[in-house]
Structures are given as C-alpha cells and as structure tokens.
Amino acid sequence: MDSRDNVLDNPNMIQIPTYALYGEPSGQGAQEWLHWEPIQSRSRVHAYKIAPHRHEQFFQVLHIAGGSASVTIDGAAWEMQAPAVVVVPALCVHAFKFSSDIDGVVLTLMQRDLTATGAGELQPGIAPAEASVTQAIYSLIAEADRPADAHLVAMPALITLLAVALRRVMKGSASAPAGGGRYQSHAHAFRDLVELRFRETRRIGEYASALGISTNHLNRVTQRVFGSSALGVIEHRVVLEARRLLLFSTQSVKQIGSDLGYEDPAYFSRFVTRVLGTPPSEFRRAGGRMRLFHQVGNPGDLD
C-alpha cells in the first residue's frame, strides 16, 4: 500500500476512534463475548473502506475466503489476496480497504478470553488461511450459533484451539514490525494490572512501579495508546464496574462505592456523577438509558 492509500496518515484526523464494533460507538447496547458477521455486511455500508480505529478490549480475526484487501495495522501495510487471515489484537490501530467481491467473516472475541487460553500473546499481522485456522474459526462460530450439550465447556476449548492454530500459522508470517511495540507491550501490561487492582488502588505510582517504568513514561504510554492519562484509564475501568453494579446488582450505592475503594459515599457519588453525567441513584432508576461518558475529559474514546 503506497502513501496515498495509507489512511493512517490522514493529516485531518484529530484522534483515533475506539469502537465496540466498527461504526458503533462504544458502550451502546449489550456486548456479547463473541460476535461474528460476514465482512461484506459492514464493509459494503462503508463503501468497502474501514477507517483507522481500535478496540480497547476486543480481539478480531478476519478470514478472507475471496477477493482482496489492503490491510494497515499500527502503520504496517500489506496487499493481500484470498485465502488469508488477519489477526488484530486489542489496542492495535487498524484499517482496511476491501475489494467489492470480498468474501469471508470477521470474528470478534474478548481479548481476555484469548489471554486466558495460555497460548501466549498473538501478534498482529496476516498469514495464509491454513486448514487448521479455517476449521477452528468455523467450529467456534458453529458452536456459538447452535449451542449444544456442555456449551460452556466447549466454547473455551474451541477458543483455545483457535488461539493455538493462529499462533502456529502466524509464526514466521508477515506480522507487524516491532515499531511502537514497547508502547503496546506496556499498555497491555498496564491494562491487565488495572483489571487486577482497580478496586484496590488508583495511585499511578504503584502501577508504574509494578511495571518497572516511571509515572511520566506510563502516562506517555497511555496517552499514545489509549489517548488518555493513566488515571483516566483506571477511572474508566472503575466506572465501568460501577455501571454494571448499579444496573445489575441489588447493592446500595454506598456498598458499591465501598467495594470499589471509595469509603466516602459522597465522594463516590460525585465521581460517578462527573463521569456518567448523572448521580448514581438516578442512573440506576433510569436503567442506564442515558449517555455514558467513558472517560473524564475525553468521553467516548475508550470502549
């Protein structure tokens, strides 16, 4: 792909949008833990051009069965012909330009489910669509569409098989170069650490120390990858949990605040009001049917 087609270099782009699925603002509607759809269904609506965007928590794999595509991931670009697979881990900025005869599917999973397999971190890039990968993708889709006996056992097992198949086929393939890889690595590690400790601490220094980097560098990492300060990322995770508990638990607002590390109910209420745009009690009564600001000072930028 030459510089004219590399849409990641668009000088008019102020910030890279983060979507649940492309074209759908983050946080609107219930998010399933697995989603799949034909590539045609979404790309056709956008004239076969998918602008640069990223997903904070979603891992995607595209199986290209027919047609061709220009693929850009974190600034690295390829021209590809079917059959092939494209691997896009969470946080990677990616864009596509598909031929009008594109055929295949895009499968979206939670990044944490891929991580839980123990198959190791999957790198972004493209690879041949070997039979093992094709079978793993469509076996997972079939189980998700038509749940059978022991479905809850089958799904993690099939995700593991997919992770292993992708790892094997991506080894030695045209994966993305390492430019910016350290930032991505630190961002992934920070996000995982926040997932473990967001109830315990919001002290940036503790997270930076655990990662072996300075607080200034941690903020540079989060600004570059997430478009947010490190505190903004933590607060985003806290408010996501608060939102879930307000909507789906019977705990009082005071109990929810205490569980999330806010011993002062008034402070917790002010925090929720600032981020959700409404007091927690009103948000609960409305059933969440109001605008959700995902990040202080930069609403909607994170999933």
One Martini backbone bead per residue (centre of mass of N, CA, C, O) as a GRO file, in nm:
protein
  303
    1MET     BB    1   0.093   0.037   0.026
    2ASP     BB    2   0.071   0.353  -0.036
    3SER     BB    3   0.050   0.676   0.084
    4ARG     BB    4  -0.232   0.736  -0.042
    5ASP     BB    5  -0.371   0.472   0.117
    6ASN     BB    6  -0.269   0.556   0.404
    7VAL     BB    7  -0.505   0.633   0.644
    8LEU     BB    8  -0.312   0.684   0.893
    9ASP     BB    9  -0.206   0.971   0.744
   10ASN     BB   10  -0.432   1.156   0.821
   11PRO     BB   11  -0.414   1.501   0.889
   12ASN     BB   12  -0.732   1.533   0.998
   13MET     BB   13  -0.679   1.352   1.239
   14ILE     BB   14  -0.718   1.386   1.577
   15GLN     BB   15  -0.842   1.095   1.657
   16ILE     BB   16  -0.872   0.769   1.747
   17PRO     BB   17  -1.119   0.562   1.730
   18THR     BB   18  -1.331   0.376   1.960
   19TYR     BB   19  -1.484   0.064   1.919
   20ALA     BB   20  -1.671  -0.191   1.932
   21LEU     BB   21  -1.784  -0.172   1.648
   22TYR     BB   22  -1.775  -0.063   1.350
   23GLY     BB   23  -1.977   0.232   1.390
   24GLU     BB   24  -2.002   0.169   1.707
   25PRO     BB   25  -2.037   0.303   1.983
   26SER     BB   26  -1.930   0.286   2.281
   27GLY     BB   27  -2.168   0.132   2.507
   28GLN     BB   28  -2.389   0.055   2.294
   29GLY     BB   29  -2.516  -0.190   2.415
   30ALA     BB   30  -2.487  -0.514   2.427
   31GLN     BB   31  -2.208  -0.725   2.494
   32GLU     BB   32  -2.071  -0.979   2.354
   33TRP     BB   33  -1.822  -1.235   2.373
   34LEU     BB   34  -1.935  -1.304   2.075
   35HIS     BB   35  -1.873  -1.215   1.726
   36TRP     BB   36  -2.026  -1.240   1.395
   37GLU     BB   37  -1.955  -1.156   1.039
   38PRO     BB   38  -1.971  -1.055   0.741
   39ILE     BB   39  -1.773  -0.847   0.570
   40GLN     BB   40  -1.986  -0.726   0.379
   41SER     BB   41  -2.200  -0.601   0.577
   42ARG     BB   42  -2.006  -0.352   0.666
   43SER     BB   43  -1.833  -0.263   0.418
   44ARG     BB   44  -2.057  -0.180   0.221
   45VAL     BB   45  -2.161   0.067   0.389
   46HIS     BB   46  -1.837   0.183   0.361
   47ALA     BB   47  -1.722   0.134   0.070
   48TYR     BB   48  -1.482  -0.070   0.163
   49LYS     BB   49  -1.397   0.141   0.400
   50ILE     BB   50  -1.189   0.122   0.691
   51ALA     BB   51  -1.114   0.318   0.925
   52PRO     BB   52  -0.923   0.414   1.165
   53HIS     BB   53  -0.908   0.193   1.452
   54ARG     BB   54  -1.010   0.064   1.782
   55HIS     BB   55  -0.980  -0.183   2.054
   56GLU     BB   56  -0.955  -0.233   2.385
   57GLN     BB   57  -1.095  -0.555   2.426
   58PHE     BB   58  -1.075  -0.658   2.129
   59PHE     BB   59  -1.055  -0.947   1.925
   60GLN     BB   60  -0.951  -1.003   1.580
   61VAL     BB   61  -1.058  -1.220   1.301
   62LEU     BB   62  -0.992  -1.260   0.954
   63HIS     BB   63  -1.156  -1.438   0.692
   64ILE     BB   64  -1.030  -1.474   0.364
   65ALA     BB   65  -1.200  -1.628   0.083
   66GLY     BB   66  -1.235  -1.360  -0.099
   67GLY     BB   67  -1.051  -1.155  -0.267
   68SER     BB   68  -0.930  -0.832  -0.149
   69ALA     BB   69  -0.672  -0.639   0.048
   70SER     BB   70  -0.602  -0.359   0.247
   71VAL     BB   71  -0.365  -0.355   0.521
   72THR     BB   72  -0.362  -0.177   0.843
   73ILE     BB   73  -0.116  -0.202   1.119
   74ASP     BB   74   0.043   0.016   1.292
   75GLY     BB   75   0.154   0.120   0.986
   76ALA     BB   76   0.139  -0.149   0.858
   77ALA     BB   77   0.146  -0.286   0.515
   78TRP     BB   78  -0.087  -0.474   0.296
   79GLU     BB   79  -0.126  -0.697   0.023
   80MET     BB   80  -0.413  -0.915  -0.029
   81GLN     BB   81  -0.505  -1.257  -0.087
   82ALA     BB   82  -0.693  -1.505  -0.129
   83PRO     BB   83  -0.625  -1.693   0.128
   84ALA     BB   84  -0.674  -1.539   0.460
   85VAL     BB   85  -0.545  -1.390   0.765
   86VAL     BB   86  -0.638  -1.156   1.029
   87VAL     BB   87  -0.466  -1.008   1.308
   88VAL     BB   88  -0.637  -0.818   1.588
   89PRO     BB   89  -0.554  -0.689   1.855
   90ALA     BB   90  -0.581  -0.514   2.106
   91LEU     BB   91  -0.513  -0.156   2.031
   92CYS     BB   92  -0.492  -0.180   1.737
   93VAL     BB   93  -0.445   0.002   1.456
   94HIS     BB   94  -0.700  -0.023   1.197
   95ALA     BB   95  -0.730  -0.087   0.833
   96PHE     BB   96  -0.950  -0.103   0.534
   97LYS     BB   97  -0.945  -0.225   0.180
   98PHE     BB   98  -1.190  -0.358  -0.014
   99SER     BB   99  -1.315  -0.553  -0.227
  100SER     BB  100  -1.631  -0.603  -0.368
  101ASP     BB  101  -1.567  -0.939  -0.353
  102ILE     BB  102  -1.566  -0.991  -0.070
  103ASP     BB  103  -1.491  -1.286   0.140
  104GLY     BB  104  -1.610  -1.350   0.473
  105VAL     BB  105  -1.500  -1.321   0.819
  106VAL     BB  106  -1.564  -1.167   1.142
  107LEU     BB  107  -1.408  -1.219   1.458
  108THR     BB  108  -1.521  -1.145   1.798
  109LEU     BB  109  -1.335  -1.106   2.100
  110MET     BB  110  -1.209  -1.127   2.401
  111GLN     BB  111  -0.895  -1.079   2.498
  112ARG     BB  112  -0.909  -1.237   2.771
  113ASP     BB  113  -0.983  -1.513   2.636
  114LEU     BB  114  -0.713  -1.548   2.491
  115THR     BB  115  -0.528  -1.521   2.739
  116ALA     BB  116  -0.661  -1.768   2.902
  117THR     BB  117  -0.537  -2.004   2.724
  118GLY     BB  118  -0.201  -1.987   2.718
  119ALA     BB  119  -0.080  -1.935   2.412
  120GLY     BB  120  -0.017  -1.647   2.404
  121GLU     BB  121   0.083  -1.378   2.235
  122LEU     BB  122  -0.071  -1.222   1.969
  123GLN     BB  123   0.023  -1.102   1.671
  124PRO     BB  124   0.005  -0.884   1.435
  125GLY     BB  125  -0.140  -0.978   1.110
  126ILE     BB  126  -0.062  -1.201   0.842
  127ALA     BB  127  -0.192  -1.513   0.686
  128PRO     BB  128  -0.246  -1.807   0.594
  129ALA     BB  129  -0.539  -2.013   0.533
  130GLU     BB  130  -0.532  -2.263   0.702
  131ALA     BB  131  -0.714  -2.535   0.790
  132SER     BB  132  -0.691  -2.501   1.100
  133VAL     BB  133  -0.810  -2.213   1.111
  134THR     BB  134  -1.072  -2.249   0.961
  135GLN     BB  135  -1.187  -2.467   1.148
  136ALA     BB  136  -1.174  -2.305   1.414
  137ILE     BB  137  -1.363  -2.075   1.333
  138TYR     BB  138  -1.620  -2.249   1.241
  139SER     BB  139  -1.653  -2.407   1.504
  140LEU     BB  140  -1.708  -2.162   1.684
  141ILE     BB  141  -1.952  -2.052   1.532
  142ALA     BB  142  -2.129  -2.305   1.552
  143GLU     BB  143  -2.144  -2.312   1.865
  144ALA     BB  144  -2.259  -2.024   1.902
  145ASP     BB  145  -2.522  -2.072   1.720
  146ARG     BB  146  -2.537  -2.399   1.832
  147PRO     BB  147  -2.595  -2.495   2.119
  148ALA     BB  148  -2.479  -2.753   2.313
  149ASP     BB  149  -2.372  -2.975   2.499
  150ALA     BB  150  -2.145  -2.823   2.695
  151HIS     BB  151  -2.099  -2.523   2.601
  152LEU     BB  152  -1.917  -2.396   2.839
  153VAL     BB  153  -1.683  -2.593   2.755
  154ALA     BB  154  -1.647  -2.557   2.447
  155MET     BB  155  -1.570  -2.259   2.407
  156PRO     BB  156  -1.287  -2.246   2.542
  157ALA     BB  157  -1.172  -2.478   2.371
  158LEU     BB  158  -1.209  -2.338   2.091
  159ILE     BB  159  -1.041  -2.088   2.156
  160THR     BB  160  -0.780  -2.242   2.203
  161LEU     BB  161  -0.756  -2.365   1.921
  162LEU     BB  162  -0.741  -2.096   1.778
  163ALA     BB  163  -0.489  -1.983   1.918
  164VAL     BB  164  -0.299  -2.208   1.825
  165ALA     BB  165  -0.341  -2.183   1.520
  166LEU     BB  166  -0.249  -1.887   1.502
  167ARG     BB  167   0.031  -1.916   1.621
  168ARG     BB  168   0.139  -2.111   1.404
  169VAL     BB  169   0.074  -1.937   1.144
  170MET     BB  170   0.227  -1.669   1.249
  171LYS     BB  171   0.482  -1.809   1.246
  172GLY     BB  172   0.673  -1.642   1.012
  173SER     BB  173   0.501  -1.423   0.928
  174ALA     BB  174   0.353  -1.105   0.831
  175SER     BB  175   0.413  -0.937   1.074
  176ALA     BB  176   0.440  -0.682   1.260
  177PRO     BB  177   0.641  -0.459   1.344
  178ALA     BB  178   0.814  -0.322   1.634
  179GLY     BB  179   0.704  -0.053   1.610
  180GLY     BB  180   0.578   0.038   1.921
  181GLY     BB  181   0.581  -0.228   2.098
  182ARG     BB  182   0.646  -0.122   2.383
  183TYR     BB  183   0.392   0.038   2.421
  184GLN     BB  184   0.198  -0.199   2.386
  185SER     BB  185   0.310  -0.374   2.613
  186HIS     BB  186   0.260  -0.171   2.844
  187ALA     BB  187  -0.043  -0.139   2.794
  188HIS     BB  188  -0.124  -0.429   2.844
  189ALA     BB  189  -0.005  -0.452   3.131
  190PHE     BB  190  -0.170  -0.223   3.254
  191ARG     BB  191  -0.452  -0.330   3.195
  192ASP     BB  192  -0.415  -0.594   3.356
  193LEU     BB  193  -0.354  -0.452   3.627
  194VAL     BB  194  -0.617  -0.298   3.651
  195GLU     BB  195  -0.800  -0.548   3.656
  196LEU     BB  196  -0.675  -0.643   3.938
  197ARG     BB  197  -0.654  -0.326   4.103
  198PHE     BB  198  -0.896  -0.110   4.089
  199ARG     BB  199  -1.009  -0.161   4.389
  200GLU     BB  200  -0.736  -0.075   4.550
  201THR     BB  201  -0.603   0.135   4.328
  202ARG     BB  202  -0.511   0.489   4.197
  203ARG     BB  203  -0.200   0.479   4.202
  204ILE     BB  204   0.030   0.538   3.966
  205GLY     BB  205   0.299   0.458   4.106
  206GLU     BB  206   0.224   0.157   4.155
  207TYR     BB  207   0.200   0.076   3.861
  208ALA     BB  208   0.477   0.169   3.761
  209SER     BB  209   0.644  -0.005   3.953
  210ALA     BB  210   0.529  -0.283   3.856
  211LEU     BB  211   0.644  -0.215   3.551
  212GLY     BB  212   0.927  -0.052   3.561
  213ILE     BB  213   0.827   0.255   3.546
  214SER     BB  214   0.748   0.564   3.507
  215THR     BB  215   0.495   0.786   3.535
  216ASN     BB  216   0.556   0.943   3.278
  217HIS     BB  217   0.570   0.697   3.089
  218LEU     BB  218   0.290   0.588   3.142
  219ASN     BB  219   0.145   0.839   3.029
  220ARG     BB  220   0.263   0.816   2.746
  221VAL     BB  221   0.145   0.542   2.681
  222THR     BB  222  -0.162   0.609   2.726
  223GLN     BB  223  -0.175   0.842   2.527
  224ARG     BB  224  -0.087   0.681   2.273
  225VAL     BB  225  -0.295   0.432   2.298
  226PHE     BB  226  -0.566   0.570   2.454
  227GLY     BB  227  -0.588   0.889   2.492
  228SER     BB  228  -0.484   0.882   2.804
  229SER     BB  229  -0.450   0.881   3.111
  230ALA     BB  230  -0.391   0.667   3.360
  231LEU     BB  231  -0.629   0.761   3.534
  232GLY     BB  232  -0.843   0.737   3.310
  233VAL     BB  233  -0.824   0.430   3.282
  234ILE     BB  234  -0.903   0.361   3.571
  235GLU     BB  235  -1.174   0.515   3.579
  236HIS     BB  236  -1.302   0.360   3.353
  237ARG     BB  237  -1.305   0.087   3.505
  238VAL     BB  238  -1.464   0.176   3.752
  239VAL     BB  239  -1.722   0.279   3.601
  240LEU     BB  240  -1.791   0.014   3.466
  241GLU     BB  241  -1.846  -0.134   3.734
  242ALA     BB  242  -2.054   0.059   3.847
  243ARG     BB  243  -2.257   0.024   3.622
  244ARG     BB  244  -2.307  -0.276   3.658
  245LEU     BB  245  -2.399  -0.265   3.957
  246LEU     BB  246  -2.634  -0.065   3.919
  247LEU     BB  247  -2.791  -0.256   3.706
  248PHE     BB  248  -2.726  -0.580   3.839
  249SER     BB  249  -2.759  -0.503   4.139
  250THR     BB  250  -2.857  -0.475   4.503
  251GLN     BB  251  -2.671  -0.276   4.584
  252SER     BB  252  -2.578  -0.014   4.726
  253VAL     BB  253  -2.412   0.270   4.669
  254LYS     BB  254  -2.231   0.242   4.916
  255GLN     BB  255  -2.134  -0.051   4.858
  256ILE     BB  256  -2.012   0.001   4.582
  257GLY     BB  257  -1.805   0.209   4.671
  258SER     BB  258  -1.656   0.025   4.872
  259ASP     BB  259  -1.577  -0.200   4.665
  260LEU     BB  260  -1.415   0.044   4.492
  261GLY     BB  261  -1.263   0.229   4.732
  262TYR     BB  262  -1.509   0.417   4.853
  263GLU     BB  263  -1.571   0.537   5.171
  264ASP     BB  264  -1.699   0.796   5.047
  265PRO     BB  265  -2.009   0.844   4.926
  266ALA     BB  266  -1.989   1.137   4.819
  267TYR     BB  267  -1.742   1.095   4.638
  268PHE     BB  268  -1.860   0.871   4.463
  269SER     BB  269  -2.101   1.033   4.356
  270ARG     BB  270  -1.932   1.254   4.218
  271PHE     BB  271  -1.777   1.069   4.027
  272VAL     BB  272  -2.018   0.946   3.876
  273THR     BB  273  -2.140   1.213   3.783
  274ARG     BB  274  -1.895   1.308   3.617
  275VAL     BB  275  -1.893   1.049   3.418
  276LEU     BB  276  -2.216   0.989   3.366
  277GLY     BB  277  -2.393   1.270   3.422
  278THR     BB  278  -2.515   1.123   3.687
  279PRO     BB  279  -2.643   1.007   3.946
  280PRO     BB  280  -2.652   0.686   4.057
  281SER     BB  281  -2.956   0.670   4.128
  282GLU     BB  282  -3.057   0.775   3.851
  283PHE     BB  283  -2.918   0.568   3.674
  284ARG     BB  284  -3.068   0.327   3.793
  285ARG     BB  285  -3.365   0.419   3.737
  286ALA     BB  286  -3.301   0.445   3.416
  287GLY     BB  287  -3.125   0.190   3.326
  288GLY     BB  288  -2.894   0.351   3.152
  289ARG     BB  289  -3.075   0.566   2.966
  290MET     BB  290  -2.789   0.723   2.915
  291ARG     BB  291  -2.524   0.891   2.882
  292LEU     BB  292  -2.188   0.767   2.848
  293PHE     BB  293  -1.894   0.859   3.009
  294HIS     BB  294  -1.582   0.700   2.984
  295GLN     BB  295  -1.401   0.975   3.008
  296VAL     BB  296  -1.233   1.206   3.148
  297GLY     BB  297  -1.223   1.466   2.904
  298ASN     BB  298  -1.287   1.194   2.689
  299PRO     BB  299  -1.546   1.099   2.554
  300GLY     BB  300  -1.561   0.778   2.392
  301ASP     BB  301  -1.251   0.663   2.350
  302LEU     BB  302  -1.341   0.417   2.511
  303ASP     BB  303  -1.483   0.101   2.575
   0.00000   0.00000   0.00000
